[in-house]
Amino acid sequence: MRALVTGGGGFLGRYIVEELLARGDSVRVLGRSSYPELQRPGVATLRADIRDEAAVVRACEQVDVVFHVAAVPLLWGQFGELYSIHVQGTKNVLRGCHTHRVPKLVYTSTPSVVFDQTDLCGVDESYPYPDCYICHYPATKAIAERLVLQANGEEGLLTTALRPHLIWGPRDRHLIPGVLQRAKAGRLFIVGDGTNRVDITYVENAAWAHLLAADRLEPDSPVAGQAYFISQGEPVVLWDFINQLLERLGVARITRAVPYRAAWMVGAVLEIVHGLLSLRVEPRMTRFLASQLARSHYFDISRARRDLGYTPRVSTAEGLERLVRALEAR
């Protein structure tokens, strides 16, 4: 299979590239950097911005599948910037697929597209998009996901979207490092009562799910035009999981807590201040982050098990061991 991976030098994208190479596929990577670590047989790297329509269209030439992984890995940012990357970038990918008659497109979405600030406990893919969003990240990702799914069947293109939740593992540069940095600085607090359960996804499982989706994406398959939640299949108590990781790394447990409503109000104020001052740095708290840290959000992955044949290959316990070893080796 000849594959294009947008964002192939990023955290998840690089694992997808490695999974493809391991089974003998050829890979083309589109990203903003040169990624010397990917300069190896079977990989062609193209340096371009996902917002550059001409470059994206050229990158789609003579490929059998596009894995559209490129995204902004932050929850805070200006709407225009996030829209240009998530939505316009996705439109560019669709244009490239149509221009060069690419048969398959696998889009990396997020469960945040359906997060409505309530507890989501075991919901499946029938759960609707909310009427409004309090964060530009899920809002723009939801627009892009809809574009991809609506494009299924257009000009011979088959599409599907995966929603892996809270991807973690070795080489992560955002989620786990951010948690550790705040914990070591004494700036991490339990939000709410600390009993909320969430889904997490070890990065190799998320990457493998993308290959399964591409392989099952056929005209007569139920995968075409559908979205799928991806996770470990066993939600964790968020703050217990965080404290387990901290203890393994010799960092003090998090015991101080703030009420959810207080964190939400602080987030609202900080959003206003950052907006008025046009600050590009992410606020220490936002309404969306407060909700994510306090609410339960885990999902039914039965459809992924049935349609994709997905079962996590790396358990949460084994994934934690690998992550700890990687962090200790730094």
N, C-alpha and C positions, 0 to 999 in steps of 0.2 A: 504494500500500500504506500502511495506517495501522499504524505501528510504535510499540511501547513499548520504551524502552531503560532498563533499571535500571542505575544507575551511569553514566548517560549523560554526566555531567560529569567523569568520570575520564579517565585516559590513553587506554585503548582505547575506552571508551564514546563519548568525544567524536569520535573518528575514525569510528566506526560511524554516529553522528548525521550527520556531514558527508557521508559516502558516500550515506546515504539521501536527504539533501536535494539532493545533486548530481543525482540521477536523478529528482527530483520527488515523492518520497514525503513523507508528513506524519509528524511525529515527536512523541512524548510522552516526556519525560525524567523519571524518578523518581530523586531523589538527596537527600542530606542537606543540600545547600546550594541557593542560589537560582540560581547560575551565570548572572550577567548577560551573559557572553560568548555565551550561547546564546539570548538574548532576540532572536529574529529571526522573520520570517514563516515559517510552517510548523513552528514548534517551540512546544510547550506544556510548561512545566516545573512539576513537582509536587515540593514539598519534604516529604519524609517518610523515615523510617527503614525499611529493608527488613524489619525485625523487627516493624513495625506491620502486623498482618494486615489490618485494616480498610482502611487506606490503600492497601496493595498491591492488594487485591481491587478497590477503586474504580478504581485506575489501569489495570486490565486491561479496563475497559469499552470496548466499541466499538473494539477494535484487531484487526488481522489477524494480527499476529505479535508475540511478545515476545522480545526479545534480553535474556537475563538475564546481565548482565555484572558486577553489583555483587558485590564481595568485599573482604576485608581484604587490602591489598597488602603485608603483612608476613609473614615466616616465623616470627615469634615472638609468642606471646600465650597467654593462658589458654584452656584447652579450652572452658570454658563460653561465653566471648565469641565464639570462632571458630565454635563449633557453632551459636550463636544466629543468627549472620549467614549462614554458609554453608548450614547445614542447615535451620534454622527459616525463614530467609529464602526458601530455595528452596521449602519447603512452602507458604509464603504465596503465592508466584508460581504454583505449581501450583493452589492453591485459587482464585486469581483467574482462571486460564485455564479451569478447569472451571466456575466460576460464570457466566462470561460467554461460554462456548463459543468461546474463542479457538482457532483452528485450528492454529496453529504456535508452537512454542517452541524457540528456539536457545539452548543453555546454554554459557557460556564456562567450560570446565574447564581442566585443566593436565596435561601429561605426568607431573607429580610424583605423580599418583594411582597410577602403576605403578612408581615408582622404588623399588627395593629395596636400594640402596646398592652394587649391583654395576655393572659396565660394561654399558650397554645400547647395543649397536652395530647400528643398522639394524633394530631390532625393529618389528613392525607392531602393529595394534590387537588382535591375538589374544593379546598378552602379558598375563598375568593380573595382577590386583591382588595386592600382597603380603599375607602373612598378618598382618603387623603394621607399624606406622609408628613412626618415631622423632621425628615432628614433627606437631603438631596441624593445621597448614595442609593438607598433602596428605591427612591422615586425614579431615578434615571435608569437603574438596572431593570426595573419593572417595565419601563417603556421599551427597552432593548429586548427583553425577553419576549414581550408580545410581538414585536416586529419579527423576531426569528420564528416564532411558532406560526404566525400568520403567513409567513413566506413558504411554509411547507407545501410542496406540490407545484410551486411556481417555477416554470421553465425547467422542469425536471429535477429541482432541488428538494431533497428530503432534509428535514431539520428536527432537532430535539434540543431540550435544555436540561441541564443538570443543576441541582441546587445543593451542593455540599455545604454542610454547616460547620462553622468554626474549625477551619483546617489548621492542623498543627503538626509539628514534627521537626526533625533536623533541617537546618538551613532556613528556617523561618526567620524573617527579618522584621516582623511587625507585631504579630499577636503576642507570642510568648515573650520576646524581648521587652515589649512594652509593659507586660505584667511584672516581669522581674525588675525592671528599672523602677517602677512605682513602688514595689514592695520594699526594695532595698533603701529607697529614699524616704520610707515611712509615709508615702502618699497614696497607699492603696487601702480602701475601706470596704467592708461588706456593705452592700446596698440592699436594704430590706431585711428580712428575717434570716437570710442565709440558707434557706431550705429549697430554693428554686432549682429545678432540674432542667438540664439543657443537653442537646445533642452536640457531639463533637465528631470530627472526622480526621483520622490519621491520613497524612498527605498521600502515602502510597495507595491507600484504598480509594481516595478521591481520584487519583490519576488512573488507576485501573478501571474505575467506573466509566471514565471517558472512553477508553478503548472498547469496553463492552458495548457502550452506546453506539459507537461508530460501527462495530461489527454487526449489531442487530438492526441497524437503521436500513430497512429495505422497504420497497413499495407496499408489500403485504404485511408489514410488521406493525404491531400496535405502538411501537416506539415513535413512529413518524408523527410529528406535530404535537408531541406530548412533553410535559415537564416531569422531572423526577427528583424527589428528595433523596439525598445521599448522606449517610452517617455511619457511625459504628453500630447502630442498631440497638444500642443500650445506653440510654441517657445517664448522665452523671449528675450528682449534686454539685453545682458549679463551684461553690466555695470549698467544699471538701476536696475536689480535684485540684484546685489551685493550691490549697494548703499542703496537699500530698506532694505536689511538685516542689514547692518551696522547701519543705522539710528535707526532701532528697538532696536538695542543693545547698543545705545548710543555711537557709534564710528563715527568719522568724515567721511563724504563722500569722495570718491576719485574723485578728480578734475584734478590732474596733469596728463598729457598725454605725451607719447613718440610716434614718428612715427613708424609704423610697420617695415619699412626697418631698422631703427636704432636698434630696439629691436632684430630683426633677426640677424644683424651683431654682436651685443653684445653676443647673444646666441652662435653664431658660434665660437667666440673667447673663450668664457668660456668653451665650449665643448673641444676645443683643449687644453686649459690649464689644465683642469681637467683630460683629457686623458693622457697628458704627465706626470703629477704628480701622476697619478694613484689614484686620490682622489675619495673616495666612496661617499662623501656627494654630494647631488644633486646640480647642479649649480643654481644660482638664476634666470637665464634665459637660455633657450635653443631655438634652431630654431623651434622645434616642439611646445614648449609652446608659443612662440611669435605668431606662426600661429594660434594656438587654441584660443588665447586671442583676435586676431584681425579679424579673418575671421568668416563669418557666417557658421554654420553647423547645419542644422536641416533637419528632414527626414520625409518622407511619411510613416505613420504607418497603411495605409489602409489594407495591407496584414495581419498584426497582428490582426486588428479588425475583418477581414473576417474569417481567418483560425483559430485563437485562441479564438475568442470571447472576445478579450482584449479591455477594456475601463478603463481608469484610475479611480480607486475607490476613491482616495484622490486627491482633486484639488490642484493646485499650491498654492492658497491662504490658504487653510486649512493646507497644508503641511508646509507652512512658519510659521503659527501660532504654530504648534506643535514643530517645530525646535526652534523657539524663546523661548517657554516655557521651553524646555529641556535645552537650553543653559543658561537661566537665573536661572535655578534651581541648577546649578553646584556650 
